[in-house]
Amino acid sequence: MQTIRKLAARVQGKLAPPDVVRSAESSYIEGAIPPIPTEFVGDVMKQWAGEARVRVESVDAVWWYHRELERSLEEVRRGKGRIGLYFHGGGYVIGSARDVRSGSSRIPRGFIERNICACLLSVEYSLVGMGGDPVKPFPLQILEALSAYRHLLHSTKIPPNGIIFVGDSAGGHLVLALQRYLLESIDMPSPGGLILLSPWVDLSVERDRPQAQRLLGQLSTDHLSEPYFSPSLHPPPPGQWPPTLVYYGANESFVPSITALVTWLTQAGAPVTSYAAEEILEKFSHDFLIFRNVELAWPARVDETWTRIRAWTRALGQVTESG
């Protein structure tokens, strides 16, 4: 699957016409994000990774930005914008940061074209694999996400409150797992905010789905009810949860679990804002921003969504070096 994904990305990348897409394609960085040093990984996470027999390697990613990347990064360092750290959806089975023409690419492109973020780093995290592919279970994806975040903090010199985690569907699940780890480990600061788009937050009802079983690795399906797999069933860990925007389709099947997540966060005192996009048909309601058909059929709902995301992001306040 990895070989097919790379080949497809190369072929599709040659056809990418818009300016922002060309910038993203030319800014693909293979293996440029080093793995998180072991001294920055907590003992519990190390034990989990050891039992799962996974080890994080260098991580690939795609930069999205206007004009010049370094100029965009400097804007954030000077407190004039924010960086998005993006994790695509796809149920941990499909999707690629490199595919700059896919439906998922509409999300990072939107964050740049609508001036929500000065630039955005889309992470090529490991998929769990299907069929005869090697199984790549949790917590590998958490460690890869952690590596990308540390890269922004230490290599790119971006203050933590200048960074926003963004994830749709399974990417939203990964954002929540990463944020939970940051609060539980207390080794790294939290980001300036989280944006969750139709997050997949209850895997306890997915016991029979192959990707859920492969995400578990050698763990039993009973573990699907635990916080890292089903955050909607648990309160957030102690600590200061960052401002969070949750956006989903009013007619999608994940509504009960998403609203349960919002309730948990609200009861814990976390600053949460949530919206449900009305009117969009159930068929397109989940992760609706990835569909061109939705933008054509319900342009007012899509514009409203992006306007609210931009307003929420700007309301976070100014970026400071101390975070």
N, C-alpha and C positions, 0 to 999 in steps of 0.2 A: 504493500500500500504506500509506503514512504516513497518508493521509486516512482510509482504512478503519479503520486501527488506532486513530486518535483517536476516530472516531465510535463504534466498538465499546466503547471504554473509557468513554465518557460514558454510553452506554446501560446498560452493566453496572454502572457505579458507582452508579447510582440504586437498584439492587437490593441493594446490599451491606448485610447486616443486622448482623454482629457489631460490638461496640464498637471493637475494634482496627482492623477494616476501615474503619469510619466515620472513625476518626482518620486512617488513611492516606489515604483519599479526600480528606478536607478539607485534607490537607497536601501535595497535589500542587503542585509548584513549577515552573512553566513558565519556562524560560530563566533560572532563578535562579542557576545555576552558571556563572560566566564561563569562557570558554576559557582554557586554560593560556597565560600570556604566552610569547611566542616566546623570550625570554631564558632560560627554564627548560627549553627543549627542546634536546637535544643536536644537534650538526651532522649526525650520521648519520641520526637520526630526521627532522630537517628535510629532508634530501635525499630520504629515502624518501617522506615526505609530498608533497614537490614533484613527484617522479616519478609518484606515484599520483594527483596532481592533487586532493588532498583538503585541506580546511582545517576545523579544528574551530570550531564556533560555540558559542553558549551551550547548556548541557545541561539537559534536564529531569530530574526525579527525583521520587520519592515518599518521604516520611518515614513510618516506622512507629514507634509508641511507645505507652507507657501514659500515660493521663491528659494531662499537659502536656509538650510537646516541650522547652521550655526547662528544665524541672525535670529531665528525663531527661539533657539535655546537661550540666547542672551536676553531676549525679551522676558523670558520666564525668570531668569536669574535676577533681573532688575525689577521684578514684581509686576510686570505688565501683561501677564498672561499665565496660562497653565498648560501643563503637559498631560495628555491622556495616556494611560497605560492600558492597552486594550486586549481583551481576550474574546475571541470569536465563539459563536455557538456551533452546534452540530452534534450534540449528544456525546461528545468525546469520541466520535466515530468518523465524522467527515469535517471538512473545512481546512483552510490553510491561510495563514497571514499573507502568503505570497500571491495568492490568487486575487489580483487587484481588479478583477472584472466580475467576481462572484457577487451574489446577493449580500453576503456578509460585508463585503467591501463598501457597501453603501453607508454603513455606519461610520467607520473611520473617515471616509471621504466627507460625510456630512459634518463631522466635528470640525474639519478644516475649512470646508467651503462656506460654512455658516459662522465662521469665526468664533467658535466655542472654545477651541484650544489653539494655542500657538503652533503646536505640533503634537504628534501622537505616535507612540511606539506600539505596534501590533506584534504580539508575541506568537511565535511558531511553537506552541507547546505540544507535547507528545499526545498522540491519539492512542486509545487503548488497543486498537487493532481489531480486525475481524477475520474470520476464517482461519487461514494458516499463518497470519501475521503474528509476530512475537507479542505477547501480552505486556502492556506497559501500564500497570495499575497505579492508583494513588499509593503513596504521596508524591510520586515523581512529578506530576503536574504542579503540585504546590511548590515543590523545590525549584522548578523551572520559573514559576511566577515570582518566587522570592528572589531568585537570581536576577531577573529582569528589574525588579524594584531596587535592589541594592545597586545595580549598574547605574540607574538613574541618580541615585543618591550620591554615590561615591565616584563613579567615573565621569558622569555628566555634570556633577556638582549642582544638582537641582534640590532646593530645600523640600522637605516632605510635604508641606502644605501647598507647594506648587504643583503637586501631582494628584491626579484624579484616576482612580481605578474605574474602568468601564468594561462591562461584560454583558453579553446578551445570551439568554437561554443557558446552555452549559457553561458559557463564559461567565455568566453571572454567578453560577454555582462556584466556579473557581475563584472569583473575586471574594465571595463570602468565606471560602475556606482559607484564603490567604489572609484576610483581615482577622479571622478568628485566631490564626496562628500568631499574627503580630501581637495581639493582645495577650495571648497565653504565654508567649515566650519573653516578652518585654525586652527583647534584644534590639529591636528596630522600631522607630517611630511610625505611627499610623500616617496615612496620606491625608491630603486636604479634604477628600470626599470620595464617595462611591456613587456610581451611576449603574443601576441594575435594570436591564431591559428584558422584560418577560423572564426573570430568572427561574431556573430549574432548581427547586429548593426542597423537594420531597422525593427522595429516591426509595423510600420504604415501600412505595406502591409499585416499584419497577423491578421487583424481585425476579420476574421471569424474562426480563429483557437482557439479551446477551451482553450489551455494553455495560449494564450495571454489574453483572457478574464479573466481567473482565476488569472493571474499575476496582473491584474488591480485591483482585488477585487471589491470594490463598485464604482470605478471610471468609467466614460464613456469611450468608445473606442476612443474618441477624444484625450484623454491623451496619446495614443500610439505614437503620433507625438512629444511628449515632450522629452527633452534631456535625462532623465534617462531611457526612453524606446527606443528611436531611436537616439543614439548619432551620427549617420552618417548624420543626418539632421541639425546638429548644430555645431558651433565652440566650442572648449573647453572653460571652464571657465577661467577667469583671474588667473594668477599664473604661476609658473614654472612647466610645464608638464615634467615628467621624460622621459628619453630615452625610445623609444618604438620600438619593433620589431613586424612587422605584416607579417604573413606567411599564404598563402592560395593557393588553387588549381586554376590553370588558367581556368579550365573548370567548376567551380562550379557556382551555381545560385546566390551566394552572391557577386560575383565579383563587380557589379556596386555599391552596398552599401559599400563594403569594400574599394574600391578605393575612394569613396566619403569621407569616414572617414579619409583616409590617406591625401587627399587633404586639408580637414579642419585643421588637425593637422599641416601639412606643412605650410599652410598659416599663422597659428598662431605662427610660429617660433619654434614649438616643434621638438626635434631631433628624426626623424622617419626614420626607415629603413624598406623597404617592399620588399617581394619576392613573385612571383607567380610560383608555381611548374608546369612545363609544362608536356605534354605527358599523364598524368594520366587521365583515362577515366572519363567522367562526373559523372558516377554512383558512383565513389569512390573519386572524387576530393575534395568534402567538408570534412574537418577534416580527411584528408587522413592518418595521422599518427596512427590513431586508428585501421587501417585495416591490418591484417596480409597478406591478399591477395595483398595489394599494395606493401608491403615489398618484397614479392616473385616475383611479376610481374615487378616492377620498382625499383629494389634495388639501382640503381645509384641515382634516385631522392630522395629516403629516406635518403641515406647516405649524399647526398649533403645538404639536409635540416638540419639534425642534425649537420653537420660540420659548417654550417652557424650560427646556433643557438649558438653553442659552441664558435665560433669566436666572435660573437657579444657580448656574455656575458663576455668573457675575456677582450674585448676592453673597458668595462665600467670603468676599472681602479680599484685601490685598495680600499678596504673597510676601512673607518675611523670611529672612535668612534663618531665624531660630525655629521656624515652623510652628 
